[in-house]
C-alpha cells in the first residue's frame, strides 16, 4: 500500500472510525435505514448474496492463491521478472475459471535494491577500534552513495520545523535522521492507520526537504508498529541523494548518542534506477447477461516491495478479488453487468498501472458501474469506505444487512476519492468506488518489511474478506438499478 497518493486525512478518518466501530459496540456498525432507502433487492438476489457469503466462508481458494503468489512466485517489485510472471499466472488462473482474461501493457519504473549497510564509526564513549552496526534499508527511488559508501556526521531532527531552524550552515554535508515516531499507543487503540498517516510524510518527503539544505543523505525512523529491529521500506520522493529507513531501535540509539556528542556514520546504499520496463495489469471479465457494457471492478495490486513476499500488501487483495470471481463461477451466477477482476501493477512506486487503465479505458469509464479495491491488509473486514453520491448508500442497505452476518456491514461515506489508490482515477471520474476496510491492529508491524510473508495471514479472515468483496461486487453487478452518481 502506497499511502503517498491518497488523501491522508479523509482516508484515515474513515479507517479510524471503522476500527473504533469494530472494537466497540456492534450496534454502531449495524446498517441503519437512511432517508429515501429503497425497499430492498429482489428476494432472489438476496438469496444469491447469502449463498456467495456462505460459500466464501467455507472456501480456501483465496488462501491457496495467496500462498502461491507469495511462497512460489515471491516478491513482485515493479519491473522484476517475478512481477511479470505473477501477472501471467493470475491471467492463466482466471482463464481456467472461465473468465475472459488479458494482459494490458503498462510501462513501470524499474528500481533495484543494492548493498545497504551502515555503521557508526565515531561516537561518544566508543571502545577503541570498534564500530556499531546500524540496521537499515534503502527507500524506493533512493539515489546511491559511492560504491565504497560515504562517511559523515549525523544530525537528528524530529520534524521539518527543527530541520528548517538548523538551516543550511548546520545541515550541509551531513546525514540527516528524521526521528518521527509511529504512535504505538494510538495503534493499540485501533488507530494504526491514523498513526501511520502522521509519520509517513517523513518517509516520502525527507530527502526532498533536506537536499536543498545541502544534506548528503537522509534517513528516517522506520514507519511501523512493533519494534523487532525491522527496517520498513516504501516510496520516497526522488531528490538525488541517498535515502534510507533505519530500524526504530537504531533511531533511538543514534538520537541518544548525538545528544551526548558528535556521531559519524559510514553509509553504503547502492540502488540503481534502471530503464523503465514493460509490465502488465491483469484484466479479466465475467460478461454481464443483460448489460455487458456496464462494468464492476473487483481489485487489488499485484506488485509488492522486495524485502518480503507481499502477502498483506497486497497479494491478499489480489487473492480476494480472484476468489470473488471464482465464487460467482462456482455458484453459476449470472450478473446483469460485467464483473471485472483487475490485478493492478505498480501501485507502490507511482501508480502507473491505474493511470494506464484510466487512459486505455477512458471511452468506457462512463459505463463503469462500480470499482472495489482491497489494499489495507488481510485482517478481519469491517466494511467499506465509499466514495459515492450520498444517496447511493440507501441503495446498498440490503448489502450491508447481508454483510452484517460476518461483521462487515459497516459502510462509511467518503467525500474523498482516495478510498483506494488504484481506483482513485475512476472515483475522480465519478465511478462509485469502494475501499475494503480491515482491522489494522497488526498491519503496520509487517507493512513494507521482510516480515510481510504468507504466515501473517489468517485463513478465516482472508475468507471473510473474499465474502465481503464477492457480496458487494456481485450486488453492484446484479442489482436492478445503477447507483446514482
Backbone torsions as a table, in degrees:
resi	resn	phi	psi	omega
1	UNK	NA	123.6	177.3
2	UNK	-106.9	102.0	-175.4
3	UNK	-79.4	-3.9	-177.1
4	UNK	-59.2	-39.5	-172.4
5	UNK	-95.2	13.4	175.8
6	UNK	-103.9	154.2	171.3
7	UNK	-77.5	104.9	-167.3
8	UNK	-63.8	-47.9	-173.6
9	UNK	-58.7	-50.1	-177.5
10	UNK	-66.7	-43.9	-176.4
11	UNK	-64.1	-44.9	-174.9
12	UNK	-78.0	-23.4	171.8
13	UNK	-62.4	-39.8	177.0
14	UNK	-65.1	-46.2	-177.8
15	UNK	-67.5	-37.0	176.2
16	UNK	-61.6	-48.9	-178.3
17	UNK	-61.9	-41.9	-179.1
18	UNK	-66.1	-37.6	177.8
19	UNK	-63.6	-42.2	178.9
20	UNK	-64.0	-38.1	179.1
21	UNK	-64.5	-42.0	-177.4
22	UNK	-65.9	-36.4	-177.2
23	UNK	-85.6	-13.0	-178.1
24	UNK	-102.5	-149.2	-175.8
25	UNK	-68.0	134.9	179.1
26	UNK	-63.9	-24.4	-179.0
27	UNK	-61.4	-31.4	179.0
28	UNK	-62.8	-36.8	-174.2
29	UNK	-87.2	-10.3	-177.2
30	UNK	-65.1	139.0	179.1
31	UNK	-63.5	133.3	179.3
32	UNK	-105.0	155.6	178.2
33	UNK	-81.7	108.8	179.6
34	UNK	-80.1	158.7	174.8
35	UNK	-61.5	131.7	179.5
36	UNK	82.7	10.8	-178.0
37	UNK	-64.1	142.5	176.3
38	UNK	-70.2	160.1	-178.6
39	UNK	-66.9	-23.4	179.7
40	UNK	137.3	175.7	177.7
41	UNK	-81.9	163.7	170.4
42	UNK	-57.5	148.1	-177.2
43	UNK	-57.1	-36.7	-179.5
44	UNK	-63.6	-37.9	179.8
45	UNK	-68.5	-42.8	177.6
46	UNK	-60.0	-41.0	177.5
47	UNK	-61.4	-42.3	178.3
48	UNK	-63.3	-41.3	179.4
49	UNK	-63.4	-42.1	178.3
50	UNK	-66.1	-35.5	177.6
51	UNK	-65.9	-41.1	176.2
52	UNK	-61.0	-44.2	-179.6
53	UNK	-61.4	-47.5	-179.9
54	UNK	-62.1	-44.9	-178.2
55	UNK	-63.8	-38.8	179.8
56	UNK	-64.4	-43.0	-177.2
57	UNK	-69.3	-18.1	178.4
58	UNK	-97.9	-2.7	-172.1
59	UNK	-100.2	146.3	172.5
60	UNK	-112.5	17.1	-177.2
61	UNK	-60.3	-48.5	-178.8
62	UNK	-60.7	-41.2	-178.7
63	UNK	-62.6	-42.2	179.2
64	UNK	-67.4	-40.0	178.9
65	UNK	-66.0	-40.8	178.4
66	UNK	-64.7	-40.3	177.9
67	UNK	-59.4	-41.1	-179.8
68	UNK	-68.2	-44.7	-179.2
69	UNK	-59.8	-39.0	-174.3
70	UNK	-89.4	-52.8	-175.2
71	UNK	-76.5	-38.8	-175.9
72	UNK	-87.5	-43.9	-177.6
73	UNK	-90.8	-42.6	173.0
74	UNK	93.0	-158.2	-179.1
75	UNK	-60.1	146.3	-172.8
76	UNK	-134.2	53.7	-179.8
77	UNK	-67.3	144.0	-177.0
78	UNK	-52.7	135.4	179.3
79	UNK	89.1	-9.1	-177.5
80	UNK	-84.2	157.9	174.4
81	UNK	-59.4	-34.4	-179.6
82	UNK	-65.5	-37.4	179.6
83	UNK	-63.4	-45.1	178.6
84	UNK	-65.9	-41.7	179.8
85	UNK	-64.0	-38.6	178.5
86	UNK	-63.6	-41.6	177.6
87	UNK	-60.7	-42.9	179.0
88	UNK	-65.1	-39.2	179.1
89	UNK	-64.3	-47.6	-178.0
90	UNK	-63.0	-42.2	178.3
91	UNK	-61.1	-44.0	-179.8
92	UNK	-64.2	-40.3	-179.7
93	UNK	-66.4	-40.5	179.0
94	UNK	-68.9	-34.0	173.1
95	UNK	-63.0	-39.8	178.7
96	UNK	-60.5	-32.1	178.5
97	UNK	-77.2	-9.9	178.8
98	UNK	103.4	7.7	177.8
99	UNK	-84.0	154.6	172.4
100	UNK	-85.8	100.3	-171.4
101	UNK	-111.8	144.2	179.0
102	UNK	-147.7	159.4	174.6
103	UNK	-102.2	126.3	179.1
104	UNK	-110.1	123.6	-170.9
105	UNK	-63.8	138.1	176.5
106	UNK	-136.2	133.8	172.9
107	UNK	-90.0	121.7	-172.0
108	UNK	-122.9	155.1	173.6
109	UNK	-68.3	153.0	-179.5
110	UNK	-131.2	88.6	178.9
111	UNK	-106.2	132.3	-178.7
112	UNK	-124.2	142.2	-177.5
113	UNK	-81.1	139.7	177.3
114	UNK	-114.9	-141.5	175.7
115	UNK	-69.4	139.2	176.6
116	UNK	-142.9	101.2	-179.5
117	UNK	-139.5	155.3	174.7
118	UNK	-154.9	149.3	175.5
119	UNK	-150.9	146.4	174.3
120	UNK	-84.7	122.6	-174.6
121	UNK	-105.6	-11.8	178.3
122	UNK	-155.0	127.0	-177.4
123	UNK	-166.4	160.4	-178.2
124	UNK	-61.1	136.7	177.2
125	UNK	76.9	12.7	-175.7
126	UNK	-65.8	132.7	172.7
127	UNK	-69.5	141.8	-177.3
128	UNK	-56.7	139.3	174.0
129	UNK	59.4	37.4	176.2
130	UNK	-130.9	163.0	172.3
131	UNK	-135.3	169.4	174.3
132	UNK	-121.8	128.0	179.1
133	UNK	-71.5	140.5	174.7
134	UNK	-115.5	130.2	179.9
135	UNK	-89.9	120.4	-176.9
136	UNK	-152.3	171.5	175.4
137	UNK	-144.4	154.8	176.8
138	UNK	-75.6	146.5	172.7
139	UNK	-89.4	151.1	178.3
140	UNK	-56.2	137.6	-177.2
141	UNK	78.1	2.7	176.5
142	UNK	-58.3	140.9	168.4
143	UNK	-81.1	172.2	-175.8
144	UNK	-100.4	151.8	166.0
145	UNK	-78.7	171.4	167.3
146	UNK	-56.0	156.8	-177.4
147	UNK	-52.9	-35.9	179.3
148	UNK	-88.0	5.3	179.5
149	UNK	86.3	-174.7	176.4
150	UNK	-136.2	154.1	178.5
151	UNK	-123.0	126.5	-178.8
152	UNK	-157.3	163.6	175.2
153	UNK	-72.7	146.2	178.7
154	UNK	-101.5	130.8	174.1
155	UNK	-111.5	129.4	-178.7
156	UNK	-105.6	128.9	174.1
157	UNK	-129.9	156.0	-179.9
158	UNK	-98.3	-16.9	-177.6
159	UNK	-161.7	176.3	-178.4
160	UNK	-68.4	-30.7	179.4
161	UNK	-64.3	-42.5	177.3
162	UNK	-63.6	-38.2	177.6
163	UNK	-61.7	-47.6	-178.5
164	UNK	-62.4	-37.2	-179.1
165	UNK	-65.4	-32.6	178.8
166	UNK	-69.3	-38.3	175.9
167	UNK	77.5	170.9	-174.1
168	UNK	-62.4	-35.6	-176.1
169	UNK	-64.3	-24.5	-179.5
170	UNK	-105.4	-3.7	-179.4
171	UNK	-108.0	-33.1	-175.4
172	UNK	-56.1	131.9	179.2
173	UNK	79.3	4.3	-176.7
174	UNK	-106.3	161.3	165.7
175	UNK	-93.1	126.6	-178.8
176	UNK	-103.6	126.9	174.4
177	UNK	-107.1	119.8	173.8
178	UNK	-90.7	119.5	-171.6
179	UNK	-107.9	38.3	176.0
180	UNK	-69.1	126.8	-174.0
181	UNK	-94.3	137.6	168.8
182	UNK	-69.2	128.6	-174.5
183	UNK	-81.0	96.9	-176.7
184	UNK	-69.9	-30.4	177.3
185	UNK	-65.9	-41.2	177.1
186	UNK	-62.4	-42.8	179.4
187	UNK	-62.9	-39.7	-179.5
188	UNK	-65.4	-22.8	178.4
189	UNK	-90.1	12.2	178.9
190	UNK	88.1	15.2	-176.5
191	UNK	-116.9	37.8	-174.3
192	UNK	-64.2	-35.6	-178.9
193	UNK	-70.1	-32.1	175.6
194	UNK	-68.6	-43.6	177.7
195	UNK	-59.3	-40.9	179.9
196	UNK	-64.5	-44.1	-176.8
197	UNK	-62.6	-30.6	179.9
198	UNK	-70.8	-38.9	-173.8
199	UNK	-90.1	-27.4	-168.5
200	UNK	-68.5	-21.7	179.7
201	UNK	-60.5	-29.5	178.6
202	UNK	-71.4	-34.6	175.7
203	UNK	-65.6	-42.6	-174.9
204	UNK	-77.3	-33.0	-169.8
205	UNK	-112.6	-5.9	-173.0
206	UNK	-56.1	-52.7	-177.2
207	UNK	-63.8	-40.3	-179.4
208	UNK	-61.6	-38.1	-177.5
209	UNK	-80.2	-37.3	-174.8
210	UNK	-82.2	-29.1	-176.5
211	UNK	-58.6	-43.2	179.7
212	UNK	-63.9	-19.0	177.6
213	UNK	-88.5	2.5	176.2
214	UNK	94.4	7.6	175.8
215	UNK	-61.0	139.8	-179.5
216	UNK	-96.0	-8.5	174.6
217	UNK	-167.4	156.0	173.9
218	UNK	-128.8	146.1	172.3
219	UNK	-127.2	150.9	174.2
220	UNK	-127.4	151.1	169.7
221	UNK	-65.8	131.1	-176.8
222	UNK	-55.0	137.1	-176.9
223	UNK	-91.7	96.2	-178.7
224	UNK	-176.2	179.0	-170.4
225	UNK	-88.8	-91.7	-173.3
226	UNK	-61.8	139.8	-179.5
227	UNK	-96.8	91.7	177.8
228	UNK	-112.3	26.4	-174.5
229	UNK	54.2	42.8	177.0
230	UNK	-105.8	124.2	172.0
231	UNK	-80.1	144.1	-179.8
232	UNK	-109.6	122.8	177.9
233	UNK	-87.0	-170.6	178.9
234	UNK	151.1	177.3	-176.5
235	UNK	-67.8	138.5	173.5
236	UNK	-134.2	134.3	179.7
237	UNK	-63.9	125.9	-178.1
238	UNK	-57.9	134.8	-178.7
239	UNK	-140.3	3.2	177.0
240	UNK	81.9	6.9	176.6
241	UNK	-129.2	157.7	177.2
242	UNK	-61.6	142.2	-179.9
243	UNK	-139.1	128.4	-178.9
244	UNK	-140.1	172.1	176.2
245	UNK	-124.9	130.8	179.5
246	UNK	-102.1	152.4	174.8
247	UNK	-59.3	149.6	-176.3
248	UNK	-57.3	-39.9	-179.9
249	UNK	-62.3	-36.7	-179.1
250	UNK	-74.6	-32.6	173.7
251	UNK	-62.3	-43.0	177.1
252	UNK	-61.4	-43.2	179.7
253	UNK	-58.9	-50.1	-177.5
254	UNK	-64.4	-40.6	179.4
255	UNK	-62.2	-41.8	-179.9
256	UNK	-67.0	-43.2	-178.7
257	UNK	-66.9	-39.6	-179.9
258	UNK	-68.7	-22.1	175.9
259	UNK	-71.2	-17.2	-179.3
260	UNK	-97.7	-22.7	-178.1
261	UNK	166.7	-176.6	-177.5
262	UNK	-63.0	143.1	177.2
263	UNK	-129.9	130.8	177.6
264	UNK	-116.9	141.7	-176.7
265	UNK	-123.4	142.1	168.0
266	UNK	-99.8	111.8	-174.2
267	UNK	-116.3	128.4	176.2
268	UNK	-128.4	116.4	173.0
269	UNK	-133.6	123.9	-176.2
270	UNK	-126.6	48.5	175.9
271	UNK	-69.6	163.9	177.9
272	UNK	-131.0	139.6	170.5
273	UNK	-99.2	103.6	-179.0
274	UNK	-86.2	167.9	176.4
275	UNK	-56.9	147.9	177.6
276	UNK	-53.0	149.5	-175.2
277	UNK	-118.8	163.1	174.4
278	UNK	-93.3	127.3	174.5
279	UNK	-137.8	-162.4	-170.6
280	UNK	-149.6	141.1	157.0
281	UNK	-81.2	145.8	170.0
282	UNK	-98.3	127.5	179.8
283	UNK	-128.6	121.4	-173.9
284	UNK	-140.1	134.0	-171.2
285	UNK	-118.7	140.6	158.9
286	UNK	-103.2	108.5	-171.6
287	UNK	-66.3	138.8	178.0
288	UNK	-69.2	145.6	-177.6
289	UNK	-80.4	-26.5	-178.4
290	UNK	-116.6	-39.2	-177.4
291	UNK	-130.9	70.2	-177.2
292	UNK	-63.3	-19.6	179.8
293	UNK	-76.1	-17.1	177.9
294	UNK	-90.1	132.9	-166.3
295	UNK	-125.3	135.5	172.5
296	UNK	-120.3	123.0	-176.9
297	UNK	-95.8	136.9	168.2
298	UNK	-122.2	127.3	-166.8
299	UNK	-154.3	163.8	169.4
300	UNK	-153.8	171.7	179.9
301	UNK	-104.4	137.1	-171.1
302	UNK	-85.8	-28.9	179.4
303	UNK	-73.5	159.6	177.9
304	UNK	-145.3	172.4	166.2
305	UNK	-76.8	171.9	-167.2
306	UNK	-103.5	-4.1	-178.6
307	UNK	-74.3	-45.1	176.1
308	UNK	-105.9	-153.2	-179.2
309	UNK	-116.0	15.0	170.8
310	UNK	63.8	45.1	-179.1
311	UNK	-77.3	-54.1	-179.9
312	UNK	-84.7	-18.7	-179.0
313	UNK	-137.4	88.6	1.0
314	UNK	-140.3	40.2	174.6
315	UNK	-55.6	-34.3	179.5
316	UNK	-59.7	-42.3	-179.9
317	UNK	-63.1	-41.0	177.6
318	UNK	-65.5	-44.8	-179.4
319	UNK	-62.3	-38.3	179.0
320	UNK	-66.1	-42.5	178.0
321	UNK	-65.0	-41.3	176.4
322	UNK	-61.4	-42.5	-178.4
323	UNK	-64.9	-37.6	178.4
324	UNK	-59.5	-42.9	177.5
325	UNK	-67.3	-41.3	179.6
326	UNK	-59.8	-38.3	-179.5
327	UNK	-67.5	-40.8	177.2
328	UNK	-61.0	-41.8	178.1
329	UNK	-68.2	-42.5	-178.7
330	UNK	-59.7	-38.3	-177.9
331	UNK	-90.8	3.0	177.8
332	UNK	56.1	41.6	178.8
333	UNK	-84.2	150.7	-176.3
334	UNK	-123.9	91.4	179.9
335	UNK	-67.5	147.1	175.8
336	UNK	-62.6	-42.1	-175.5
337	UNK	-106.2	165.5	-180.0
338	UNK	-73.4	127.8	171.5
339	UNK	-93.5	124.0	-175.0
340	UNK	-120.7	122.0	171.4
341	UNK	-89.5	129.7	174.4
342	UNK	-124.7	125.8	170.0
343	UNK	-104.6	103.7	-173.9
344	UNK	-74.9	145.9	174.8
345	UNK	-108.6	139.7	172.6
346	UNK	71.0	41.6	170.0
347	UNK	-68.1	-36.2	-170.2
348	UNK	-74.2	-29.5	-170.4
349	UNK	-118.5	24.1	174.8
350	UNK	143.9	-13.1	176.5
351	UNK	74.5	30.0	-178.0
352	UNK	-65.4	-26.9	178.8
353	UNK	-67.2	-46.8	179.9
354	UNK	-68.8	-34.9	177.2
355	UNK	-65.7	-41.4	179.2
356	UNK	-65.0	-40.5	179.1
357	UNK	-62.3	-46.4	-179.3
358	UNK	-60.1	-37.6	178.7
359	UNK	-73.5	-46.5	-176.6
360	UNK	-67.0	-27.8	-175.3
361	UNK	-112.8	20.6	-174.0
362	UNK	-61.4	-29.4	-179.5
363	UNK	-71.9	-17.7	-178.2
364	UNK	-114.1	4.0	-178.9
365	UNK	-61.0	-33.7	177.4
366	UNK	-61.2	-22.6	179.4
367	UNK	-96.4	5.2	174.2
368	UNK	-77.7	120.1	-176.1
369	UNK	-89.5	-13.3	179.7
370	UNK	178.5	157.7	177.2
371	UNK	-145.9	128.8	-178.1
372	UNK	-121.9	139.2	177.4
373	UNK	-133.3	139.3	171.7
374	UNK	-114.9	113.3	-179.5
375	UNK	-154.4	42.3	175.9
376	UNK	-130.7	25.0	176.6
377	UNK	109.6	-157.6	-177.3
378	UNK	-134.2	17.6	-179.9
379	UNK	-74.4	178.5	-179.8
380	UNK	-54.1	127.0	-179.6
381	UNK	-75.5	138.0	-179.2
382	UNK	-100.3	-33.2	-177.4
383	UNK	157.7	-142.3	-175.1
384	UNK	-137.9	145.2	162.1
385	UNK	-91.8	140.9	-170.1
386	UNK	-128.6	114.7	173.2
387	UNK	-93.0	86.8	-172.5
388	UNK	-143.4	166.5	166.1
389	UNK	-58.3	128.9	-178.0
390	UNK	-51.6	-30.3	179.6
391	UNK	-65.9	-20.5	-177.6
392	UNK	-67.3	-26.8	-178.4
393	UNK	-60.9	-32.8	179.2
394	UNK	-64.0	-36.0	-179.7
395	UNK	-66.0	-25.4	-172.6
396	UNK	-97.1	6.6	178.9
397	UNK	-54.0	-41.5	178.1
398	UNK	-63.8	-33.7	177.2
399	UNK	-64.1	-45.2	-179.2
400	UNK	-63.4	-36.9	179.6
401	UNK	-64.5	-39.9	177.6
402	UNK	-66.8	-46.7	-176.3
403	UNK	-68.3	-23.0	178.8
404	UNK	-60.0	-27.4	179.7
405	UNK	-62.7	-25.5	177.5
406	UNK	-111.5	17.7	175.8
407	UNK	76.0	19.2	-176.1
408	UNK	-119.7	27.7	-173.4
409	UNK	-87.7	0.8	-179.1
410	UNK	-76.5	136.7	175.0
411	UNK	-138.6	121.1	-176.1
412	UNK	-110.3	124.2	175.5
413	UNK	-70.5	137.0	177.9
414	UNK	-122.0	131.5	175.5
415	UNK	-77.6	-12.1	-173.5
416	UNK	-103.1	141.6	178.7
417	UNK	-73.9	-6.3	-173.8
418	UNK	-80.4	41.1	175.8
419	UNK	-72.8	-14.8	175.8
420	UNK	-164.9	136.2	-175.3
421	UNK	-61.4	-38.8	-174.8
422	UNK	-82.5	-26.4	176.8
423	UNK	-90.4	-4.9	-177.7
424	UNK	-57.1	-42.5	177.2
425	UNK	-59.8	-35.1	177.7
426	UNK	-70.9	-41.9	178.8
427	UNK	-60.8	-41.1	179.5
428	UNK	-64.8	-25.8	178.2
429	UNK	-86.2	2.6	176.2
430	UNK	100.0	1.0	179.2
431	UNK	-72.4	127.5	175.0
432	UNK	-57.0	121.4	-170.5
433	UNK	-129.2	146.8	-171.4
434	UNK	-137.5	138.3	173.3
435	UNK	-114.0	128.1	179.5
436	UNK	-72.3	125.7	-178.7
437	UNK	-97.6	128.5	178.8
438	UNK	-124.3	155.5	172.2
439	UNK	-60.1	124.5	-174.8
440	UNK	-112.2	23.3	-176.5
441	UNK	-56.7	-38.3	-175.3
442	UNK	-107.6	-4.4	-170.9
443	UNK	-56.3	-47.0	-174.7
444	UNK	-82.7	2.0	168.2
445	UNK	-68.7	-30.9	-171.2
446	UNK	-118.5	-16.6	-175.2
447	UNK	-53.6	123.8	176.3
448	UNK	64.3	26.4	178.5
449	UNK	-120.2	174.4	174.9
450	UNK	-66.8	-14.1	-178.9
451	UNK	-91.5	3.7	174.7
452	UNK	-79.0	82.9	-174.1
453	UNK	-131.8	168.0	-171.0
454	UNK	-57.8	-34.0	-176.5
455	UNK	-64.9	-14.0	-179.1
456	UNK	-80.7	-6.1	-174.8
457	UNK	-101.5	130.2	176.4
458	UNK	-88.8	128.9	-174.1
459	UNK	-60.7	-42.5	-177.6
460	UNK	-68.9	-40.6	179.0
461	UNK	-65.4	-36.5	176.4
462	UNK	-64.5	-40.5	176.7
463	UNK	-63.0	-36.7	176.6
464	UNK	-62.9	-38.3	176.9
465	UNK	-66.1	-39.9	176.6
466	UNK	-62.2	-38.9	178.3
467	UNK	-62.6	-44.8	-179.5
468	UNK	-63.3	-45.8	179.3
469	UNK	-62.3	-45.2	-177.2
470	UNK	-64.5	-44.2	-177.2
471	UNK	-64.7	-49.0	-179.5
472	UNK	-67.4	-44.8	-178.5
473	UNK	-60.2	-47.2	-179.0
474	UNK	-67.9	-37.2	178.1
475	UNK	-59.9	-45.7	179.4
476	UNK	-63.1	-31.9	-178.3
477	UNK	-84.6	-18.2	-173.4
478	UNK	-117.8	-13.7	-176.8
479	UNK	-64.4	150.5	-175.5
480	UNK	-60.2	-38.1	-175.6
481	UNK	-112.0	150.6	169.3
482	UNK	-73.2	150.5	173.5
483	UNK	-66.5	142.4	176.1
484	UNK	-68.2	145.7	178.5
485	UNK	-98.9	NA	NA
